Amino acid sequence: MAATVLKRLRDLAILLFGLTLVLFFMLRLAGDPAIVMAGPDATLEQVEALRAQYGLDLPVWQQFLVYLRNVLLLDFGQSLASGVPAMEKVMTMLPATLLLTFLAMGFTLVVSIPLGAWLGYRPDAPSRRMTGWLVFIGQGVPGFVVGLVAIQVFAVNLGWLPSLGYGSVQHWILPTISLGAFLIPKLTRVLAANVAEAMREDYIRTARANGARSRELLTRYALPNALLGATALVGTQFAFLISGTVVIEIIFSWPGIGWLLIESTQTLDFPVVQAIAIVVAVLVFGINLLTDLAFRFLDPRVGQGST
């Protein structure tokens, strides 16, 4: 496992360097933040003063070397819009995004595990076949569509739940459902396929011959193996949730890093955008690494096969 961790850390270093390089130069093509900060009525002298203040008057390659040196010293610069350290601004918003991510993943697991087990246990039953088609169709519906429909039905028409904000548990319900709804069909289909395959294995027939009941065959034998096969998908989709909260946060005015990313992009607040990219990359890397290690721990054959 130590070799795996070291290899992944090397990959992370390469990823962060490439991400920083590409994002840095792409952002510089978006416009001049000094003009945005100075406002439409600013004079040329005022704009030039702002460029000099934030080092924007240097050649782009020199700006990158300065930024790279600062990042290596864990200095991610200051927000051009507020003067607050960029990473501090990101970390202030990060808990809201993580809360939404964990809620959505919890909702996904609570729905997908029993539904996938039910569909995979007897896939040929008419009711299960119809539900399977509904799951397949649901996989093509984007989360933002679910969010917009949920706002119209539950917030506008029925008035049961608030559509905007973050302050109470009621505010969490619609964003959680909207973000998790896109992942439920995918995870359900994988679990259903894994359960159906497990039910055809020899150890299931042996357990049935020894008198094991149907519920025991599913919960004790088939489902644990199906969950093991879905572990990698869960980790991948968890990482997807973190990077996929942007649209949901905008729709529901959820004060997370997705909302901050849109705001910072509009104001050309380069340091904040770059800090968000680094934080998301590290989080996704960490989740994928933990998933990989968990999979190797639960199934030692994976580690043996890679050596």
Buried (B, 14 or more C-beta within 10 A) or exposed (E): EEEBEEEBEEEBEEBBEEBBEEBBEEBBEEEBBBBBBBEEEBEEEBBBBBBEEBEBBBEEEEBBEEBBEEBEEEBBBBBBBEEEBBBEBBEEBBEBBBBBBBBBBEBBBEBBBEBBBBBBBBBEEEEBEEBBEEBEEBEEEEBBEBBBEBBEEBBEEEEEBBBEBBEEEEBBBBBBBBBBBBBBBBBBBBBBBBBBBBBEEEEBEEBBEEEBEEEEBBEEBBBEBBBBBBBBBBBBBBBBBBBBBBBBBBBBEBBBBBBBBBBBBEBBBBBBBBBBBBBBBEBBBEBBBEBBBBBBEEBEEEBEEEE
